[in-house]
């Protein structure tokens, strides 16, 4: 199967917008952003039937780590964080699958 042209691929990007993350075609890139976390982005740079992914994550806090005692609050806090990272992995996998379905390969 021949790779979809850049114009065809860009025209199909909106089909990825079904969840929390926003997929936007910008020139020769597809930008995935998280409105809830403006520091996060995933960019697929497109070039001649190949793509290269670049992910920008929020800065990690520096300095000494603070450990809180356990308890209900911390268990609830951990449960809230547990679902966020796998969702980002799924978004990345969805974008790669979309590109590969359209005949594009990872550079």
N, C-alpha and C positions, 0 to 999 in steps of 0.2 A: 504494500500500500504506500502510495506517495504521501509525503508530508503535506499537511494543509498549508496554504500560503499564509504569510503573516497577516494579511488582510482578513482571510477567512478565520484564522485563529482569534484575532482581536474581536471579530464580530460575535464569537461564541463565548467570550469571557463573562458576559452578564449571566449566563446560565449557571455559573458557579455561586452566585449570590443567593443562597437559600438559608444561610445561618447568621451567626453573629458577625462573622468576618466579612469585609467588603473587598471585592476583587475589582480592580480598575486597570484598563489598558492605558498605558502612558507611553506614547512613542513605540519603541521596540522592547517594551517591558510590560510585565503584568505585576502590579503591586497589590499585595494583600495586606490590609490594615485591620486593626482591632479598635473600633471606636471607644471601647472601655479602657484601652491602654494605648495612648497615642505614641508611646516610646517603642512599641512593637511594630515591625513590618517584615514582610517576606517579599523579596523581589526576584522574579524570574526574568533574566536578561535573555532575549531571543536573538539568534543569529544563524541564518542559513540552515534551518532545520534542527538546530541544537539549542539547548537552554542551559543556563547556569543559575543556580539559586544562591541568594545571599539573604541571611536572616539577621535582623537587628533586634536584640532583646533589651529590655530595660536594664539599666546599670544596677549591679549588685551593690548593696551597701558595703562600705569599707569600714575598717576599725574593728574593735573587739566585738566578738559575738556575745549576745546576751541570751542567757537561757532562763526561761520561765519555768516555774513549777508546773506540774501536770494539772489535771483537773478538767472539769467540763468545758471551761472556756477554751483551753488549748486544744482539746479534742475537736471541738466545733470548728476552731480556726484551721486545724490541719485538714479536716474533712472538706472545708471550703476550698482550700488550695489544691487538694488532690485532683479535682476534676479539670483544672485549668490547663496544665501542661499537656496531658494526653490530647486535649482538644486541639492544641496547636500542632501536635504531631499529625493528627488526622487531617488538618487543613493542608499541611505540607504534602502528605501522601495523596490527598485529593487533587491538588494542583499538579503533582508529578504524573498521576494517572491520567488526568485530563490532557496534559501535553503529549504523553506517550500514545494515548488513544488517537490523537490527531497526527501521529507519525513523527513527532519530534523526539530527539534523543538527548540524554544528558551529556554535556560537554566534558 
